[in-house]
Amino acid sequence: MPVKHISDCIWRATGNLFFPEISMANDSYSKSYLCQASTTKIVLPIIYTIMCITGLPGNAISLWVFIRKIAVKTSTHIYLINLGISNLLLCLTMPFQAIYYSLGTKWHQHDIMCKIAINGLTPVIHINICIGVMILSWVALSRFTSLIQHSHADRPSRWLKVLPGAFLCRKRQVKLAYALCLVTWAIVTIAVISFVVLYSIWEARSVEDSDEVCYSVPVEVGGEGSHVFTLVAVSLFFVFFLLVLCAYMAVIRHIWRSRRSTVISDSQRVYARVFRNIVVIMVVLVVCLLPHHIYKAIFVHIVNEQSWSASPLKDACHPLSMYVEVKSILLCLAALRCSTDPIMYFLLDKMFRKHALSLLRLRATNDSQSSKSNVGQLSQATSGYL
C-alpha cells in the first residue's frame, strides 16, 4: 500500500474524529442495509454454538487442573490460568454471538438486546482477544528465558544482558507473572471500556433516534472513532506478534549455536520442549489471530478509500456487505482460539498433561469397571434361563 494512501487513511480516521464537521463520503448509503448471506445467518451461529459447547467444559476443566491439582505453580501456570479465565469469558459470549447473527436483522438499535450486543458483548470479545494475544506473548518470552538459562553454547546468550532480572530469577518470575497479568487486564479493560463510553457519546448518538436494525452499517462498519481504535489495536497486535517472532528466531539461533557444544546431550530435551512450545504459540497466532488483524486494517482502508457518492437503489444491499461478511468470519476464527486452547495447554505444560491424562485414565477405568459390572449382572440374570 503506498505511503500516501496510508497517511490519507490515518488522516481521515483521526481528522473526522476530532473535527465532526468533516463527514464520510458514503452518507448516501447510510440508509441502505447490510445483506446477510447464509454464512453469517446460519453457519456462524452453528459454529459459535459448537465452540461454546466444547470450549466451556474444556476451559473449566483446564482451570480446575491448574488451580486445584498443581500445587507448585510456575510463571507459565500463572499465565495459563489467566488465559483460561479470558477464554472462559469469551466462551460465555458465544451464545449471544449466535443469537446476534441469527436475529440481528430483526432487532432495532433502540432494543435492549441490541444495546447489550453493542455495549456489552463487543467489549468483552475485544478485551479477551487482546488479553489472549498479550498473555501468549508473555508465555513465549518466559519459555525463551528458560531456554537461554540452560545455555550450553560456546558463550552466554546476549539476551541475558538485555532481559530484566525478574525474567531470569526463578523465584521472581512468578511474582512478575502475577504483575504482568494484573497490568494486562487493567490496561486492556480500561482502554476498551473507555472506547465504549466514547462510542456511546460520539457515534451511537447519531443513530439513537434511528429505526435501523441492529445488524447495520453503523454497528458493523463503525464511525471514525471505531477506525482509530481498530488501527491502534492492530498496531499493538503486531508489536506482540513481532515479540513472539523474535523469540522464535532467537530460539532457532540459540539451538543452532548449542548444537556445536560437546555437552548438549543433557539439555537436548529442554531445547526441544521450549522450541515446541514457541512453535505452538506461533501457529495459534498465525492461524487464528493474524488473518483477523490484517483484515481489520484492510477493512478500515476500504471504508475510508472508497467513494459512495452514488445514491443507492431502493432496498439495495450496502456495498460493504461482502466485506462485513469476511470480517465476521475472521472474527469467528479469532474466537476459535478459546476453544482450542485446552489442546495448547496439553502441549505446553507437562504437569497439565500429566493430570489431564490421569483424569482421562480415571474415567476410562470407571467406565471399564461399570461395563464389567453390567456384564456381570447380565450374566447372572441370564444364567437362570440357560
C-alpha positions as CSV (number, residue, x, y, z in Angstrom):
1,M,0.0,0.0,0.0
2,P,1.5,3.4,-1.0
3,V,2.6,5.7,1.9
4,K,0.3,8.4,0.7
5,H,-2.7,6.1,0.9
6,I,-1.7,5.1,4.5
7,S,-1.3,8.7,5.5
8,D,-4.7,9.6,3.9
9,C,-6.4,6.7,5.7
10,I,-5.0,7.8,9.1
11,W,-5.8,11.4,8.4
12,R,-9.4,10.6,7.5
13,A,-9.8,8.4,10.6
14,T,-8.2,10.9,13.1
15,G,-9.3,14.1,11.3
16,N,-13.0,13.2,11.3
17,L,-12.8,12.1,14.9
18,F,-11.6,15.5,16.2
19,F,-13.4,17.5,13.5
20,P,-17.0,16.3,13.4
21,E,-18.0,18.7,10.7
22,I,-16.0,16.5,8.3
23,S,-18.3,13.7,7.3
24,M,-17.8,10.4,5.4
25,A,-18.4,10.3,1.7
26,N,-20.8,7.4,2.0
27,D,-23.6,9.2,3.8
28,S,-26.0,8.5,0.9
29,Y,-25.6,4.8,1.7
30,S,-26.3,5.1,5.4
31,K,-30.0,4.3,4.8
32,S,-29.2,1.1,2.8
33,Y,-28.9,-2.2,4.7
34,L,-26.3,-4.9,5.1
35,C,-27.3,-8.1,3.4
36,Q,-26.7,-11.4,5.3
37,A,-25.6,-14.4,3.4
38,S,-26.3,-17.9,4.8
39,T,-22.7,-17.9,6.1
40,T,-23.4,-15.3,8.8
41,K,-27.1,-16.1,9.3
42,I,-26.9,-19.9,9.6
43,V,-23.3,-21.2,9.6
44,L,-21.8,-18.8,12.1
45,P,-24.5,-19.3,14.7
46,I,-23.9,-23.1,14.4
47,I,-20.1,-22.7,14.7
48,Y,-20.4,-20.4,17.7
49,T,-22.8,-22.9,19.4
50,I,-20.4,-25.7,18.9
51,M,-17.4,-23.6,20.1
52,C,-19.4,-22.8,23.3
53,I,-20.3,-26.4,23.9
54,T,-16.7,-27.6,23.5
55,G,-14.9,-24.5,24.9
56,L,-16.8,-24.1,28.2
57,P,-16.1,-27.5,29.7
58,G,-12.6,-27.6,28.2
59,N,-11.6,-24.3,29.8
60,A,-13.4,-25.1,33.0
61,I,-11.6,-28.4,33.4
62,S,-8.3,-26.7,32.5
63,L,-8.7,-24.1,35.2
64,W,-9.7,-26.8,37.7
65,V,-6.4,-28.7,36.9
66,F,-4.3,-25.6,37.1
67,I,-5.8,-24.2,40.3
68,R,-6.6,-27.4,42.3
69,K,-4.3,-30.1,41.0
70,I,-1.0,-28.3,40.5
71,A,0.3,-27.3,44.0
72,V,3.6,-25.6,43.0
73,K,2.8,-23.1,40.2
74,T,5.4,-21.7,37.8
75,S,5.1,-18.5,35.9
76,T,3.7,-20.4,32.9
77,H,0.9,-21.8,35.1
78,I,0.0,-18.2,36.2
79,Y,-0.1,-17.1,32.6
80,L,-2.2,-20.1,31.5
81,I,-4.6,-19.6,34.4
82,N,-5.3,-16.0,33.3
83,L,-5.6,-17.2,29.7
84,G,-8.1,-19.8,30.8
85,I,-10.2,-17.2,32.6
86,S,-10.1,-15.0,29.5
87,N,-11.1,-17.9,27.3
88,L,-14.0,-18.8,29.7
89,L,-15.3,-15.3,29.5
90,L,-15.0,-15.4,25.7
91,C,-16.9,-18.7,25.5
92,L,-19.7,-17.1,27.6
93,T,-20.3,-14.6,24.8
94,M,-20.7,-17.2,22.1
95,P,-24.4,-17.9,22.6
96,F,-25.1,-14.2,22.3
97,Q,-22.9,-14.0,19.2
98,A,-25.0,-16.9,17.7
99,I,-28.3,-15.1,18.6
100,Y,-26.9,-11.7,17.2
101,Y,-26.1,-13.2,13.8
102,S,-29.4,-15.1,13.7
103,L,-31.7,-12.3,14.9
104,G,-29.7,-9.1,14.5
105,T,-31.6,-8.1,11.4
106,K,-34.9,-8.3,13.4
107,W,-33.8,-6.2,16.3
108,H,-33.8,-2.4,16.2
109,Q,-31.0,-0.3,17.5
110,H,-33.1,1.0,20.4
111,D,-34.0,-2.5,21.5
112,I,-32.4,-3.7,24.8
113,M,-30.9,-6.8,23.1
114,C,-29.1,-4.7,20.5
115,K,-27.7,-2.4,23.2
116,I,-26.5,-5.4,25.1
117,A,-24.8,-6.7,22.0
118,I,-23.1,-3.4,21.2
119,N,-22.2,-2.1,24.7
120,G,-21.8,-5.5,26.5
121,L,-20.9,-8.3,24.1
122,T,-18.5,-6.4,21.8
123,P,-16.2,-5.0,24.6
124,V,-15.9,-8.5,26.2
125,I,-14.9,-10.0,22.9
126,H,-12.2,-7.4,22.1
127,I,-10.9,-7.4,25.7
128,N,-10.3,-11.1,25.7
129,I,-8.9,-11.2,22.2
130,C,-6.3,-8.5,23.2
131,I,-5.6,-10.2,26.5
132,G,-5.1,-13.6,24.8
133,V,-2.5,-12.1,22.4
134,M,-0.6,-10.4,25.2
135,I,-0.6,-13.4,27.5
136,L,0.6,-15.7,24.7
137,S,3.5,-13.3,24.2
138,W,4.4,-13.4,27.9
139,V,4.3,-17.3,27.7
140,A,6.7,-17.3,24.7
141,L,9.0,-14.8,26.4
142,S,9.0,-16.9,29.6
143,R,9.8,-20.1,27.7
144,F,12.6,-18.4,25.8
145,T,14.1,-17.2,29.1
146,S,14.1,-20.7,30.5
147,L,15.9,-21.8,27.3
148,I,18.8,-19.3,27.4
149,Q,19.3,-20.0,31.1
150,H,20.1,-23.6,30.2
151,S,22.8,-22.5,27.8
152,H,25.5,-24.9,26.8
153,A,26.7,-22.9,23.9
154,D,30.3,-21.6,23.5
155,R,29.4,-18.3,25.1
156,P,26.4,-16.9,27.1
157,S,23.5,-15.6,25.1
158,R,23.4,-11.8,24.6
159,W,19.7,-11.8,25.7
160,L,20.9,-12.5,29.3
161,K,22.2,-8.9,29.3
162,V,19.1,-7.4,27.7
163,L,16.2,-9.1,29.6
164,P,15.2,-7.8,33.1
165,G,16.5,-9.7,36.1
166,A,12.9,-10.6,37.0
167,F,12.7,-12.8,33.9
168,L,15.8,-14.6,34.8
169,C,15.3,-15.3,38.5
170,R,13.0,-18.3,39.0
171,K,11.5,-17.0,42.3
172,R,10.8,-13.6,40.9
173,Q,9.3,-15.0,37.7
174,V,6.1,-16.0,39.5
175,K,5.7,-12.5,41.0
176,L,6.4,-11.0,37.7
177,A,3.8,-13.2,36.1
178,Y,1.1,-12.1,38.6
179,A,2.1,-8.4,38.0
180,L,2.1,-8.7,34.2
181,C,-1.3,-10.4,34.1
182,L,-2.8,-7.8,36.5
183,V,-1.4,-4.9,34.4
184,T,-2.5,-6.6,31.2
185,W,-6.1,-7.0,32.5
186,A,-6.2,-3.4,33.8
187,I,-4.8,-1.7,30.8
188,V,-6.9,-3.6,28.2
189,T,-10.1,-3.4,30.2
190,I,-9.8,0.4,30.9
191,A,-8.9,1.1,27.2
192,V,-11.8,-0.9,25.8
193,I,-14.4,0.4,28.3
194,S,-13.2,4.0,27.7
195,F,-13.7,3.5,24.0
196,V,-17.2,2.1,24.6
197,V,-18.1,5.1,26.6
198,L,-16.8,7.4,23.9
199,Y,-18.5,5.4,21.2
200,S,-21.9,5.7,23.1
201,I,-21.3,9.5,23.3
202,W,-20.0,10.2,19.8
203,E,-21.2,7.5,17.4
204,A,-24.3,6.0,19.0
205,R,-25.8,9.5,19.3
206,S,-26.2,9.7,15.5
207,V,-28.4,6.6,15.4
208,E,-30.2,6.7,18.7
209,D,-33.3,8.1,17.1
210,S,-33.0,5.8,14.1
211,D,-35.2,2.9,13.3
212,E,-32.4,0.9,11.7
213,V,-31.9,-2.7,12.5
214,C,-29.1,-3.8,14.9
215,Y,-27.1,-5.6,12.2
216,S,-26.4,-2.4,10.2
217,V,-23.7,-0.2,8.8
218,P,-23.3,2.0,11.9
219,V,-22.8,-1.1,14.1
220,E,-20.7,-3.4,11.8
221,V,-18.7,-0.7,10.0
222,G,-18.5,1.9,12.7
223,G,-17.5,5.5,12.6
224,E,-14.2,7.3,12.6
225,G,-13.6,6.7,16.3
226,S,-14.0,3.0,15.8
227,H,-11.5,3.1,13.0
228,V,-8.9,4.9,15.1
229,F,-9.4,2.3,17.9
230,T,-9.0,-0.5,15.3
231,L,-5.8,0.9,13.9
232,V,-4.4,1.2,17.5
233,A,-5.4,-2.4,18.3
234,V,-3.9,-3.8,15.1
235,S,-0.6,-1.9,15.7
236,L,-0.4,-3.4,19.3
237,F,-1.1,-6.9,17.9
238,F,1.8,-6.6,15.5
239,V,4.1,-5.4,18.3
240,F,3.4,-8.5,20.3
241,F,3.4,-10.7,17.2
242,L,6.9,-9.4,16.4
243,L,7.9,-10.1,20.0
244,V,7.0,-13.7,19.7
245,L,8.6,-13.9,16.3
246,C,11.8,-12.5,17.7
247,A,11.7,-15.1,20.5
248,Y,11.1,-17.8,17.9
249,M,14.1,-16.7,15.7
250,A,16.3,-16.4,18.8
251,V,15.4,-19.9,19.8
252,I,16.5,-21.3,16.4
253,R,19.8,-19.3,16.6
254,H,20.4,-20.4,20.2
255,I,19.8,-24.1,19.4
256,W,22.0,-23.9,16.4
257,R,24.8,-22.5,18.5
258,S,24.3,-25.0,21.2
259,R,24.5,-28.0,18.8
260,R,28.2,-27.3,18.3
261,S,28.7,-27.9,22.1
262,T,30.0,-31.2,23.3
263,V,27.9,-31.2,26.4
264,I,24.5,-30.7,24.8
265,S,23.1,-34.2,25.4
266,D,21.7,-33.4,28.9
267,S,19.9,-30.3,27.6
268,Q,18.5,-31.7,24.3
269,R,15.1,-32.3,25.8
270,V,14.9,-28.8,27.3
271,Y,15.7,-27.3,23.9
272,A,13.1,-29.4,22.1
273,R,10.4,-28.7,24.6
274,V,10.9,-24.9,24.6
275,F,11.2,-24.9,20.8
276,R,7.9,-26.9,20.5
277,N,6.1,-24.5,22.9
278,I,7.0,-21.4,20.9
279,V,6.1,-23.1,17.7
280,V,2.7,-24.0,19.1
281,I,2.1,-20.3,20.1
282,M,3.3,-19.1,16.7
283,V,0.8,-21.5,15.0
284,V,-2.1,-20.2,17.2
285,L,-1.2,-16.6,16.4
286,V,-0.7,-17.1,12.7
287,V,-3.7,-19.3,12.0
288,C,-6.3,-17.8,14.4
289,L,-5.3,-14.2,15.0
290,L,-3.1,-12.9,12.2
291,P,-5.8,-13.0,9.4
292,H,-8.3,-11.2,11.7
293,H,-5.9,-8.3,12.5
294,I,-4.6,-8.0,8.9
295,Y,-8.1,-7.8,7.5
296,K,-9.2,-5.3,10.2
297,A,-6.6,-2.9,8.8
298,I,-7.6,-3.6,5.2
299,F,-11.3,-3.1,6.1
300,V,-10.6,0.3,7.6
301,H,-8.7,1.2,4.5
302,I,-11.5,0.1,2.2
303,V,-14.1,2.0,4.2
304,N,-12.1,5.2,4.1
305,E,-10.8,5.0,0.5
306,Q,-14.0,4.0,-1.4
307,S,-16.3,6.7,-2.6
308,W,-20.0,6.1,-2.1
309,S,-21.2,9.2,-4.0
310,A,-23.9,7.5,-6.0
311,S,-27.4,7.2,-4.5
312,P,-28.3,3.6,-3.6
313,L,-31.2,1.8,-5.2
314,K,-34.3,1.2,-3.3
315,D,-33.9,-1.7,-0.9
316,A,-30.4,-2.2,-2.2
317,C,-27.7,-4.0,-0.2
318,H,-24.9,-1.8,1.1
319,P,-21.7,-2.2,-1.0
320,L,-19.8,-3.1,2.2
321,S,-22.0,-6.2,2.8
322,M,-19.5,-8.6,1.4
323,Y,-16.6,-7.1,3.3
324,V,-18.6,-7.2,6.6
325,E,-19.2,-10.9,5.9
326,V,-15.5,-11.6,5.7
327,K,-14.9,-9.6,8.8
328,S,-17.4,-11.7,10.7
329,I,-15.9,-14.9,9.5
330,L,-12.4,-13.9,10.6
331,L,-13.6,-12.7,14.0
332,C,-15.1,-16.2,14.4
333,L,-11.7,-17.7,13.5
334,A,-10.0,-15.4,16.1
335,A,-12.6,-16.6,18.7
336,L,-11.9,-20.2,17.8
337,R,-8.7,-20.0,19.8
338,C,-10.5,-20.1,23.1
339,S,-12.0,-23.5,22.3
340,T,-8.7,-25.0,21.1
341,D,-6.5,-23.5,23.9
342,P,-7.0,-26.6,26.2
343,I,-5.2,-28.6,23.5
344,M,-2.4,-26.0,23.6
345,Y,-2.2,-26.4,27.4
346,F,-1.8,-30.1,26.9
347,L,1.2,-29.5,24.5
348,L,2.7,-26.6,26.5
349,D,2.7,-27.8,30.1
350,K,4.0,-31.2,31.4
351,M,2.1,-31.0,34.7
352,F,-1.2,-30.2,33.0
353,R,-0.6,-33.1,30.6
354,K,0.1,-35.5,33.5
355,H,-3.1,-34.5,35.4
356,A,-5.3,-34.4,32.2
357,L,-4.1,-37.9,31.3
358,S,-4.7,-39.1,34.8
359,L,-8.2,-37.7,34.7
360,L,-8.9,-39.5,31.4
361,R,-7.4,-42.8,32.7
362,L,-9.7,-42.5,35.8
363,R,-12.7,-42.0,33.6
364,A,-11.7,-44.9,31.4
365,T,-11.1,-47.1,34.4
366,N,-14.5,-46.2,35.9
367,D,-16.2,-46.8,32.5
368,S,-14.5,-50.2,32.3
369,Q,-15.5,-51.2,35.8
370,S,-19.0,-50.1,35.1
371,S,-19.1,-52.1,31.9
372,K,-17.7,-55.2,33.7
373,S,-20.3,-54.8,36.4
374,N,-23.1,-54.5,33.9
375,V,-21.9,-57.6,32.1
376,G,-21.7,-59.5,35.4
377,Q,-25.2,-58.5,36.3
378,L,-26.4,-59.5,32.8
379,S,-24.7,-62.9,33.1
380,Q,-26.2,-63.5,36.5
381,A,-29.7,-62.6,35.2
382,T,-29.5,-64.8,32.2
383,S,-27.8,-67.8,33.9
384,G,-31.1,-68.9,35.3
385,Y,-32.6,-69.3,31.8
386,L,-29.7,-71.4,30.4
